[in-house]
Amino acid sequence: MSDEHRETGTGWPQPVEPVRPAVEPDPRPDAPDADELSPLVPDEGSRGQPAESGDDDGATVNLAEVSPAEVAGGPSAVGSTGRRVSSAAVMIAALLALLGFTLVVQLKTTSTDPTLAATRQEDLVRIFSDLDSREKRLQQDIEGLEDSQRQLRSGEQGRQAALEEATRRADELGILAGTLPARGPGLAVRFEPGGKPIRADRVLDAVQELRGAGAEAMQISGGDRASARIVASTYFLDGAGDVLVVDGRPLTGPYTITVIGDPETMRTALNIPGGVAASVRGDGGNVSVEEREVAEVSALHAPLKLEHARPVS
């Protein structure tokens, strides 16, 4: 073993220091020494000591405490280390806050409806269109039901009005047909015989005059209080003695016709010159007319059974 191996005590050869290349001296008279140009190559007196460098303000900076990023940035980076660290911290904090806000919004959106969150935009548009169409159909159904309700209500009112009108018409027809009693303003016309009995033609003339004057309901009563309703089919015949036959029913005088209508008009019709009153007085009899606020026609006529007449459809 050589002396070099014994000196290291490891049996391995001691590494030889690299030989630095020779640097040609600068010809300028005030040029600094070549060893002073490289701060990375310390001289023999400063080997093992941390190198120091001065900044622009003359302050001493320990290169061992400077980070590689500051060394790469040069002297300006070393002088603004505090400002760079503060700006970077603020930017990182802002980015983290923005990221957290985005995550919270995304979580809320996803938790609200995970199905819709995963649905494509085209599907969302189709769903919205279907909902809009359904809303329109439901609105049309509501309007239709409301129209039906109004029609039902108006139909009920119409049926009620039609029923009332039919009842009124039936009452009128019943009065005209003599199947219903009636009351109203009118006259009581009394025929009193004189030397001659009251003939049937005189009573028929009086009935026709009263109908022409607007009589709506009439009945004739005899002295024996028998009564008969006068309708369109009523006929009058002369009976034996002073008997008057009305629709086959005999009546004795004096006779009283109770009539419902305009009293003044009917009175005028009975008293026209040459009319009924004048004819009866000419036969020796008398006709007296009494106005009544409420005249009652209570005698009824049996309904007629039509054999030939039919309503026109």
Secondary structure by P-SEA (a helix, b strand, c coil): ccaaaaaacccccccccccccccccccccccccccccccccccccccccbbbbbcccccccccccccaaaaaacaaaaaaaaaaaaaaaaaaaaaaaaaaaaaaaaaaaaaaccccccccaaaaaaaaaaaaaaaaaaaaaaaaaaaaaaaaaaaaaaaaaaaaaaaaaaaaaaaaacccccccbbbbbbbbbccccccaaaaaaaaaaaaaaccccccccccccbbbbbcccbbbbbccccbbbcccccccccbbbbbbccaaaaaaaaaccccaaaaaaaacbbbbbbbbccccccccccccccccccccc
